[in-house]
Amino acid sequence: MFWLYSCTVFKRLKLSETWWIFTNQNSEISMQNKLSEIRYFLLMCFIFYSIQGHAQLKEVKQTNHQLNITEEYSVRKENRKIKEGPYLKYISTPTRGKILIAKGQYVENEKAGVWEFYDSKGHIAMQYNFDNDSISIYNQMRVNGLKKERPLIYLGSIFELRHISAMALDLPKGVPFTGKKGKVIVSIKVNELGQVTGFEIKDSFSKRIDNAVLEAVKQVPQTWLPAISNGKKVAFHFELPVSFFL
């Protein structure tokens, strides 16, 4: 129906008629009518291609039940490995329901534009622009790029990092139950390119539990912005405490 109407309108907008409208001084009403038809035709084209673009995407809702983390995004129907359009990630809790931890946009499977990462209270903890590699909000404070000096930054929600480390922790069998709280501190080493080069136990509990904590931390998405010192990117480390009850 749309294409039938489009073809009809297009035929009526022949160049000879359009030229006649602009050269004939007594055809102001006709020109207004033609311009209205042109606007309507362009609007229909926009709506049609918007619908077509949406029809080429498939909405995805993916939940990791072990970690209680859900991602919502769209993929291309012809290649479902390519993410396209808005993206949401949130953590589900029994007491507070869904807690949004990340919101952004994908363009051809690449993160694009401004992304927001949230803390456990729903406040924006970091706002990062993937187009120009700049930070506008960090630790809920507005900043101006952090180009000359900045710490090693986890490119995501610190709340998510700690949540995954705790939820993925699978304590070894045979560990006696004491009801006491334990803690292991893991040092994550990141080079000047933002790549993780290793993990190290800084505060040990026991070898078996240390190993279990390391495996849990390795499940965290390792996305980092390297530290900057005197305007140069440098290698650094991030100390992550992981607490648990025995």
C-alpha positions as CSV (number, residue, x, y, z in Angstrom):
1,M,0.0,0.0,0.0
2,F,2.8,2.3,0.9
3,W,4.8,1.8,-2.3
4,L,1.6,2.1,-4.4
5,Y,0.9,5.5,-2.8
6,S,4.6,6.5,-3.2
7,C,4.6,5.7,-6.8
8,T,1.4,7.7,-7.4
9,V,2.8,10.7,-5.6
10,F,6.1,10.5,-7.4
11,K,4.3,10.4,-10.8
12,R,2.4,13.5,-9.9
13,L,5.6,15.3,-9.0
14,K,6.9,15.3,-12.6
15,L,9.6,17.9,-13.3
16,S,7.5,19.6,-15.9
17,E,4.7,20.2,-13.4
18,T,7.2,21.4,-10.7
19,W,8.8,23.8,-13.1
20,W,5.5,25.2,-14.2
21,I,4.5,25.8,-10.6
22,F,7.6,27.9,-9.8
23,T,7.3,29.9,-13.0
24,N,3.6,30.6,-13.0
25,Q,2.8,33.6,-10.7
26,N,-0.8,32.6,-10.4
27,S,-0.2,29.2,-9.0
28,E,0.6,29.8,-5.3
29,I,-2.1,27.5,-4.1
30,S,-1.0,24.8,-6.5
31,M,2.6,25.2,-5.3
32,Q,1.5,24.9,-1.6
33,N,-0.4,21.8,-2.4
34,K,2.5,20.2,-4.2
35,L,4.9,21.1,-1.4
36,S,2.5,19.5,1.1
37,E,2.5,16.4,-1.0
38,I,6.3,16.4,-1.1
39,R,6.6,16.8,2.7
40,Y,4.1,14.0,3.2
41,F,6.0,11.8,0.7
42,L,9.3,12.4,2.5
43,L,7.7,11.8,5.9
44,M,6.3,8.4,4.6
45,C,9.7,7.5,3.3
46,F,11.3,8.3,6.7
47,I,8.6,6.2,8.5
48,F,9.0,3.3,6.1
49,Y,12.7,3.1,6.3
50,S,12.6,3.5,10.1
51,I,10.2,0.5,10.3
52,Q,12.4,-1.4,7.8
53,G,15.5,-0.7,9.9
54,H,13.7,-1.9,13.1
55,A,12.4,-5.0,11.3
56,Q,16.0,-6.0,10.5
57,L,16.9,-6.1,14.2
58,K,16.0,-8.8,16.7
59,E,15.6,-7.9,20.4
60,V,17.6,-10.0,22.8
61,K,17.2,-10.5,26.6
62,Q,20.0,-12.5,28.1
63,T,20.2,-13.5,31.8
64,N,23.1,-15.1,33.6
65,H,21.2,-16.8,36.4
66,Q,24.3,-17.6,38.4
67,L,25.3,-13.9,38.6
68,N,21.7,-12.5,38.4
69,I,22.7,-10.1,35.6
70,T,20.5,-9.4,32.6
71,E,21.4,-7.7,29.4
72,E,18.9,-6.2,26.9
73,Y,20.0,-5.2,23.4
74,S,19.3,-5.8,19.7
75,V,21.2,-7.8,17.1
76,R,21.0,-7.9,13.3
77,K,18.8,-10.6,12.0
78,E,21.3,-11.5,9.2
79,N,24.1,-11.8,11.6
80,R,23.1,-12.2,15.3
81,K,26.7,-11.7,16.5
82,I,26.4,-8.0,15.7
83,K,24.9,-5.8,18.3
84,E,23.0,-2.7,17.1
85,G,21.1,0.0,19.0
86,P,20.4,0.7,22.7
87,Y,21.9,-1.5,25.4
88,L,20.9,-2.0,29.0
89,K,22.4,-4.1,31.8
90,Y,21.0,-4.6,35.3
91,I,21.4,-6.7,38.4
92,S,18.4,-8.5,39.9
93,T,18.1,-8.6,43.7
94,P,15.5,-10.2,45.9
95,T,15.0,-7.1,48.0
96,R,15.4,-4.2,45.5
97,G,14.4,-5.8,42.2
98,K,16.3,-4.6,39.1
99,I,19.2,-2.2,39.6
100,L,20.5,-0.6,36.4
101,I,24.3,-0.7,36.1
102,A,25.0,0.2,32.5
103,K,23.2,2.0,29.7
104,G,24.6,2.9,26.2
105,Q,24.5,2.3,22.5
106,Y,26.0,-0.1,20.0
107,V,26.9,0.7,16.4
108,E,28.0,-2.2,14.3
109,N,28.9,-4.2,17.4
110,E,31.1,-1.4,18.8
111,K,30.2,0.7,21.9
112,A,29.5,4.2,20.6
113,G,28.7,7.6,22.0
114,V,28.1,8.3,25.7
115,W,27.7,5.4,28.1
116,E,26.6,5.6,31.7
117,F,27.6,3.3,34.5
118,Y,25.7,3.3,37.8
119,D,26.5,2.6,41.5
120,S,24.4,0.4,43.8
121,K,22.1,3.4,44.6
122,G,21.3,4.1,41.0
123,H,23.5,7.2,40.8
124,I,25.7,7.8,37.7
125,A,29.2,6.7,38.9
126,M,30.8,7.3,35.5
127,Q,29.9,8.8,32.2
128,Y,32.3,7.8,29.3
129,N,32.2,8.9,25.6
130,F,33.5,6.0,23.4
131,D,33.7,8.3,20.4
132,N,36.3,10.7,21.8
133,D,37.7,8.6,24.7
134,S,36.7,11.1,27.4
135,I,35.2,11.0,30.8
136,S,32.6,13.6,31.8
137,I,31.5,12.1,35.2
138,Y,33.7,10.0,37.5
139,N,32.7,8.9,41.0
140,Q,29.6,11.1,40.7
141,M,31.7,14.2,40.0
142,R,31.9,16.2,36.8
143,V,35.5,16.1,35.4
144,N,37.3,17.6,32.4
145,G,38.7,14.7,30.6
146,L,41.3,13.4,33.1
147,K,43.9,13.6,30.3
148,K,47.0,14.6,32.3
149,E,46.6,12.6,35.5
150,R,44.1,9.9,36.3
151,P,44.1,6.6,38.3
152,L,43.5,3.2,36.8
153,I,39.8,3.1,36.0
154,Y,37.5,0.2,35.6
155,L,35.4,0.9,32.5
156,G,32.1,-0.2,33.9
157,S,30.3,-0.2,37.2
158,I,32.5,-0.9,40.3
159,F,29.3,-2.2,41.8
160,E,29.1,-4.8,39.0
161,L,32.7,-5.7,39.5
162,R,32.2,-6.4,43.2
163,H,28.9,-8.1,42.6
164,I,30.3,-10.6,40.1
165,S,33.3,-11.3,42.2
166,A,31.0,-12.2,45.1
167,M,28.4,-14.1,43.1
168,A,30.9,-16.1,41.1
169,L,32.8,-17.2,44.2
170,D,32.5,-21.0,44.6
171,L,34.0,-21.9,47.9
172,P,35.8,-25.3,47.8
173,K,34.1,-28.3,49.3
174,G,35.2,-29.4,52.7
175,V,35.9,-25.9,54.1
176,P,34.4,-25.9,57.6
177,F,31.5,-23.6,58.3
178,T,32.4,-21.1,61.1
179,G,29.9,-18.3,60.4
180,K,32.8,-15.9,60.3
181,K,33.6,-13.3,57.6
182,G,36.7,-13.7,55.5
183,K,38.4,-11.5,52.9
184,V,40.9,-11.9,50.2
185,I,42.5,-8.9,48.3
186,V,43.3,-9.5,44.7
187,S,45.7,-7.1,42.8
188,I,44.7,-6.8,39.1
189,K,47.6,-5.7,37.0
190,V,46.9,-3.6,33.9
191,N,49.4,-2.4,31.4
192,E,49.6,1.0,29.6
193,L,47.2,-0.3,26.9
194,G,44.5,-1.2,29.4
195,Q,45.1,-4.9,29.1
196,V,45.2,-7.2,32.1
197,T,48.6,-8.8,32.5
198,G,48.0,-10.8,35.7
199,F,46.4,-11.3,39.0
200,E,48.1,-11.5,42.4
201,I,46.9,-12.3,45.9
202,K,47.8,-9.3,48.2
203,D,46.0,-10.4,51.3
204,S,45.7,-14.2,51.5
205,F,43.2,-16.3,53.5
206,S,44.2,-19.9,52.5
207,K,45.5,-21.4,49.3
208,R,42.3,-23.2,48.4
209,I,40.1,-20.1,49.1
210,D,42.6,-17.8,47.4
211,N,42.4,-19.9,44.2
212,A,38.6,-19.9,44.3
213,V,38.6,-16.1,44.7
214,L,41.0,-15.8,41.7
215,E,38.7,-17.8,39.5
216,A,35.8,-15.6,40.5
217,V,37.6,-12.4,39.8
218,K,38.6,-13.7,36.3
219,Q,34.9,-13.9,35.4
220,V,34.6,-10.1,35.7
221,P,34.7,-8.3,32.2
222,Q,38.2,-7.0,32.1
223,T,37.7,-3.6,30.6
224,W,40.1,-0.9,31.9
225,L,41.2,2.6,31.2
226,P,45.0,2.7,31.9
227,A,46.4,5.1,34.5
228,I,47.9,8.4,33.2
229,S,50.9,10.0,34.8
230,N,52.4,13.3,33.5
231,G,50.2,12.9,30.4
232,K,51.4,9.4,29.6
233,K,49.6,6.1,29.9
234,V,51.3,3.8,32.4
235,A,51.0,0.3,33.9
236,F,49.3,0.1,37.3
237,H,47.3,-2.2,39.5
238,F,43.8,-2.2,41.1
239,E,43.2,-3.9,44.4
240,L,39.9,-5.6,44.7
241,P,38.7,-6.9,48.1
242,V,36.5,-10.0,47.9
243,S,34.6,-10.8,51.1
244,F,32.8,-14.0,52.0
245,F,31.3,-16.0,54.9
246,L,32.5,-19.4,56.0
